[in-house]
Amino acid sequence: MYTVRAFAEITLVVALIGLISSSFFLVMVLMAAVRYRKRAAQARASANAISSLPSVTVLKPLHGLEPRLAENLASFFEQDYPDFEIIFGARDADSMALSVVE
């Protein structure tokens, strides 16, 4: 049978293994928390930078029906700038390009 000393040694080894593995887990959790806080701070800084950008107005003159006019005009609406407006202008109020814009 096991003696009290052998049982104490086995218990000590199991306790040390548990201590080492839980310490390793604690270090990993702390590293993840630090990394999360850094990324959250970067995301907040990025959001603040985007919201502080000025508004922009894009003036687009139109003149007649050009090849691929609809696709070219659609590219103006695919901007990733946060706050912009597009103003289309034509020489004639009955320009065919205005019907494409509408």
Sequence and secondary structure as in RCSB ss.txt:
>XXXX:A:sequence
MYTVRAFAEITLVVALIGLISSSFFLVMVLMAAVRYRKRAAQARASANAISSLPSVTVLKPLHGLEPRLAENLAS
FFEQDYPDFEIIFGARDADSMALSVVE
>XXXX:A:secstr
   HHHHHHHHHHHHHHHHHHHHHHHHHHHHHHHHHHHHHHHHHHHHHHHHTS  EEEEEEE S  TTHHHHHHH
HTT   SSEEEEEEESSTT HHHHHH 
